[in-house]
Amino acid sequence: MERQRALPWRSIGTKGRQFNTGDSLPICVGPISYGDKGPLELDLKNFDQATTASKPNDAFLNAASPGVLTKFVPDSFYGDEDKYVADLADAMKVEYEAIHNAGFLLQIDCPDLASARHNQYQTLSDAEFLRIADRNVEALNHATANIPPEAMRMHICWGNYEGPHTHDVALATVIEVCMKARPQALLFEGANPRHAHEWEDLSEAKIPDDKILIPGVIDSTTNFVEHPRLVAQRICKYAEIVGRDRVIAGSDCGFSTMAGSVLQVALSVVWAKFDSLVEGAAIATDRLWSQ
């Protein structure tokens, strides 16, 4: 399978062969290789121009984890998920290193470490799922071996949709596996009602001293705008666990998970939520530095 961002709804085979699949997902129909780097290079060029103009303190680019690609690019060639994940890791290594070498933080999106439990692997036990999660983290660590941990962030989530989420795996169940991943910072959902309580579990977890937490303090699936004081309260809870220097406020997930997808949250509300996040972070900073 060649990696082609410009053709997200086709299956890509070897030697440039393309197989139309209508509205279905792309599928793997041949040995994995990265393929055309043109779309990646264009993304990096555009992002560089945007950040040059806006001059942010930091800028990150997202890339899919090897594990999550097994869901969104189903295999019809390997017949062996372990081998498929290993080859995906080798291919994605190209993209990860290109983002890092361009001077940006690399954010690796790993829903396979959380939401995959209740969709892709719902028939397995927790123990069986954790073995798969371990495998996926090993593949990720292999693919990022040449990138310093402090230059990476890893995002996990339970699916960016408004629903019951009553079958989500607990953060406490997967946190040990997540801590094995090389990226220094971990982004996770901490604002939606199904996971907002889990800061209590993190207070009892073994979090390495070099890890940074980026909890979601605004929900990406509802049109409620969180009050800045609520945002500040959430930030402070995590700061009490790992220290004020190891917490960054984030959103639960992206507000639009892919190009062309319909926003669940009105665009004006998205910006209002981020305004609240900024104001809440300022309140939390004042509280934490006055202690």
C-alpha positions in Angstrom: 0.0 0.0 0.0 1.4 3.4 -1.0 0.8 6.3 1.4 -1.2 8.9 -0.6 -3.0 11.6 1.3 -4.5 13.0 -1.9 -6.6 9.8 -2.4 -8.1 9.0 1.0 -11.0 7.0 -0.3 -9.3 4.6 -2.6 -7.3 1.4 -1.9 -3.7 1.8 -3.0 -1.8 -1.3 -4.2 1.7 -1.9 -5.3 3.4 -0.1 -8.3 0.8 2.7 -8.2 -2.2 0.5 -8.9 -5.4 2.1 -7.7 -8.7 0.2 -6.9 -11.8 2.4 -6.6 -13.9 1.4 -3.6 -16.7 4.0 -3.8 -17.6 5.2 -0.4 -15.7 2.4 1.4 -12.4 2.8 3.3 -9.1 2.2 1.5 -7.7 -1.2 1.9 -4.3 -2.8 1.8 -3.9 -5.0 -1.3 -0.1 -5.3 -1.5 3.2 -5.0 0.4 3.4 -1.7 2.4 5.7 1.1 1.3 5.4 4.9 1.8 5.1 5.7 -1.9 4.7 9.2 -3.1 6.1 11.8 -0.7 4.7 14.7 -2.6 1.6 15.2 -0.4 3.7 15.0 2.7 6.2 17.6 1.4 3.3 19.9 0.4 1.8 19.6 3.9 5.1 20.5 5.5 5.6 23.4 3.1 2.2 24.8 3.8 2.5 24.4 7.5 5.9 26.1 7.5 4.5 29.1 5.7 1.6 29.3 8.2 3.8 29.1 11.3 6.3 31.6 9.8 3.4 34.0 9.5 1.8 33.4 12.9 5.0 32.8 14.9 3.6 30.4 17.5 5.8 29.2 20.5 5.4 25.6 19.3 3.7 23.9 16.4 2.8 20.2 16.0 1.7 18.1 13.1 -0.4 15.0 13.5 0.3 11.6 12.0 -1.6 8.3 12.4 -0.1 5.5 14.5 0.7 2.2 12.9 -2.0 0.5 15.1 -4.8 2.8 14.2 -4.1 2.3 10.5 -5.2 -1.3 10.9 -8.7 -0.1 11.5 -8.9 2.6 8.9 -6.9 0.8 6.2 -8.1 -2.9 6.6 -5.7 -5.6 5.5 -6.6 -7.9 2.6 -3.1 -8.9 1.8 -1.0 -10.0 4.8 -3.4 -12.1 6.7 -1.2 -11.5 9.7 -1.9 -8.4 11.8 1.5 -8.5 13.6 3.3 -8.4 10.2 1.0 -5.8 8.9 1.6 -3.5 11.9 5.4 -4.0 11.7 5.4 -3.0 8.0 3.1 0.0 8.7 5.6 1.1 11.4 8.4 0.9 8.9 6.4 3.0 6.4 5.2 5.6 8.8 8.8 6.1 10.1 9.3 8.1 6.9 6.5 10.5 7.8 7.4 10.8 11.5 11.0 11.7 10.7 10.0 14.1 8.0 7.8 16.1 10.4 10.6 16.1 13.1 13.3 17.1 10.6 11.1 20.0 9.4 11.3 21.4 12.9 7.8 20.6 14.2 6.6 18.6 17.1 5.2 15.3 16.1 1.8 14.3 17.4 1.0 10.7 16.9 -2.7 9.9 17.1 -3.3 6.5 18.8 -7.0 5.8 19.2 -5.9 2.2 18.9 -4.8 2.4 22.6 -8.3 3.3 23.8 -11.3 3.4 21.4 -10.2 0.3 19.6 -11.1 -1.7 22.7 -14.9 -1.1 22.2 -14.9 -1.2 18.4 -12.1 -3.0 16.6 -11.5 -5.5 19.4 -14.8 -5.6 21.3 -14.9 -9.4 21.4 -11.6 -9.7 23.2 -11.0 -9.6 27.0 -9.1 -6.7 28.5 -6.0 -8.8 28.9 -6.1 -9.8 25.2 -6.6 -6.2 24.2 -3.7 -5.0 26.3 -1.4 -7.5 24.5 -2.4 -5.9 21.2 -1.9 -2.4 22.7 1.6 -3.5 23.9 2.4 -4.7 20.4 1.2 -1.4 18.9 3.3 0.6 21.3 6.4 -1.5 20.5 5.8 -0.8 16.8 5.4 2.9 17.5 8.6 3.0 19.5 10.4 1.3 16.6 9.1 3.8 14.2 10.2 6.8 16.3 13.5 5.4 17.5 15.4 8.3 15.8 13.2 11.1 17.3 13.8 12.5 20.9 10.9 11.8 23.2 10.6 15.6 24.0 9.9 16.3 20.3 6.8 14.1 20.4 3.2 14.0 21.8 0.9 11.0 21.7 -2.9 11.3 21.6 -5.4 8.7 22.8 -9.1 9.0 22.8 -12.3 6.9 23.0 -13.8 8.2 19.7 -14.7 11.7 18.9 -18.5 11.3 18.8 -21.3 12.2 21.1 -22.7 8.9 22.5 -23.1 6.9 25.7 -19.5 5.6 25.8 -20.6 3.0 28.3 -18.3 0.4 26.9 -15.1 2.5 26.9 -12.1 0.9 28.5 -11.0 2.8 31.6 -7.9 5.1 31.4 -6.6 3.2 34.5 -6.6 0.0 32.4 -4.5 1.4 29.6 -2.3 4.0 31.3 0.6 1.6 32.0 0.8 0.6 28.4 0.6 4.3 27.3 3.5 5.2 29.6 5.7 2.7 27.7 5.5 4.8 24.6 8.5 7.0 23.7 6.6 10.3 23.2 7.1 12.5 26.3 3.6 14.1 26.3 0.3 12.2 26.6 -2.9 13.8 25.4 -6.2 12.2 26.6 -9.8 13.0 27.2 -10.5 14.6 30.5 -13.6 16.8 29.9 -16.4 14.6 28.5 -18.7 13.2 31.2 -17.5 9.6 30.7 -13.9 10.3 31.5 -13.8 13.6 33.5 -13.5 11.7 36.8 -10.3 9.8 35.8 -7.9 12.3 37.2 -8.5 10.4 40.5 -7.1 7.2 38.9 -4.0 9.1 37.6 -3.3 10.1 41.1 -2.6 6.5 41.9 -0.9 5.6 38.6 2.9 5.2 38.1 3.7 8.2 35.8 7.4 8.5 35.0 9.0 11.7 36.1 9.8 12.7 32.5 6.2 12.5 31.2 4.0 15.5 30.5 0.2 15.3 30.7 -2.0 17.1 28.3 -5.6 16.4 29.6 -8.6 17.5 27.6 -10.2 20.3 29.5 -12.8 21.2 26.9 -15.1 18.7 25.2 -14.9 18.5 21.4 -18.3 16.9 20.9 -20.8 19.3 22.6 -21.9 22.9 22.0 -21.6 23.8 25.7 -18.9 26.3 26.3 -17.0 25.4 29.4 -16.6 28.2 32.0 -13.0 29.4 32.4 -13.1 28.6 36.1 -14.1 25.0 35.3 -11.2 24.8 32.9 -8.9 26.1 35.6 -10.2 23.6 38.2 -9.5 20.8 35.8 -5.9 21.9 35.1 -5.2 22.3 38.8 -6.3 18.8 39.6 -3.7 17.4 37.2 -1.0 19.8 38.4 -1.6 18.4 41.9 -0.7 14.9 40.6 2.4 15.6 38.5 3.4 19.2 39.3 2.5 22.5 37.6 5.4 22.3 35.1 4.2 19.0 33.7 0.7 19.9 32.6 -0.5 21.5 29.4 -4.2 22.2 28.8 -5.7 20.6 25.7 -9.0 19.7 24.1 -10.4 16.2 24.3 -9.9 15.6 20.6 -10.0 17.4 17.3 -13.2 19.3 16.4 -13.2 17.8 12.9 -11.5 14.4 12.7 -10.9 14.5 8.9 -11.1 16.8 6.0 -14.7 17.2 4.8 -16.3 15.8 7.9 -19.3 17.6 9.3 -18.6 19.6 12.5 -20.5 18.4 15.5 -19.8 21.7 17.2 -20.7 25.1 15.6 -17.6 26.9 14.4 -18.3 30.0 16.5 -18.7 27.7 19.5 -15.3 26.0 18.8 -13.6 29.4 19.0 -15.5 30.3 22.1 -14.4 27.0 23.7 -10.7 27.8 22.9 -11.2 31.4 24.3 -12.4 29.8 27.5 -9.5 27.4 27.5 -7.0 30.3 27.2 -8.7 32.3 30.0 -9.0 29.2 32.2 -5.3 28.4 31.7 -4.4 31.9 32.8 -6.5 31.5 35.9 -4.9 28.2 36.7 -1.4 29.7 36.2 -2.1 32.4 38.6 -3.4 29.9 41.2 -0.6 27.5 40.8 2.2 30.1 40.9 0.8 31.8 43.9 0.9 28.7 46.0 
